[in-house]
Amino acid sequence: MPQKQRTPNRRRKKRSANNRLSVNARLMMIGFLTLAAIAIIMSSGKFNEYNAEKDCPSRYDSLEYVITNPELPEEIIYYTGMTISYNRRAHVPNWVAWELTREETLGEEPRAQNFVTDENVDGCADPWDYSYSGYDRGHMAPAGDMKWSPTAMRESFYMTNVCPQVKKLNTGTWKRLETKCRTWAQVDSAIYIICGPILTDTLTETIGDSHVIVPKRFFKVILSPYASPPRGIGFIMNNGYVKGGMQQAAVSIDEVEATTGHNFFSSLPDDIENEVESQCRFHNWSVLK
């Protein structure tokens, strides 16, 4: 291997000195520009805003993000397959949101067997609150949507994802809509689903030692953002037999927002949000297979 040629000491020292001068000059220039930039940002009142945006996770980019009715207490919980706004006062979720993709509908994870309390959540109901109450433990995010992951399946049986439902709803129109959602996810590649109890109604009935609120009605909103054009639809169902089924329960997302006080899909561009949330075209959904 050829030997590297040694550089005379004088030339090496001179180059080293020049390098130090060059580095110092660049550092001084960078420092000056940084101070100038900070002064500009602070003088324009954007310094705190910038840091607040940087320090807080941006959830507005997610279609699962919901602006919750400000009159409802909430604790946001991020699970593997869903996001939940939990109401410790009512002992039920304000809403549950998740994305369902075509691939996820093909999962083969067996259904979990037991409902469990999430000990990390303040006010979480116990499974035995529902015992002998006459109400089912009704999933908001269904176990059938969580078959793609053992963890997602297990977490779907947390009581944070459960509301008291009359059996005729839980095993009737509500369940049929859950099945339809999996079909729609397969057709459109992915959909976003948000559902929960309507807690703006006057509610006085409770069950169990935890005094779990019994809702009179439930909602579900569905967005298909990758369809061309994007589609959205809402549903409001009584907690019991739903006369007329899904078609009679179908409403616009705007109507669900007016009823619940929540704001859904706010990260969409305004023109798309206004279009999909004003629609109630059940026929366009029902023909998808």
Protein Blocks (a to p, Z undefined) as FASTA:
>chain_A
ZZdddddfklmmmmmmmmmmmmmmmmmmmmmmmmmmmmmmmmnopmmmmmmmmmpccfkl
pmkbccddfkbccdddddfkbccdddfknopafbdcddddfklmmpcbdcdfbdcddfkb
ghiacfklmgonlpacddfbdfklmmmbfklmmmmmpcklgccddfklmmmmmmmmmmmm
mmmmmmnopacddddddfkbccfbdgdjkopacdfbdcdddddfkbccdddddddddedd
dehijmlmpccfklmmmmnopaehklpcfklmmmmmmpccfklmmmpZZ
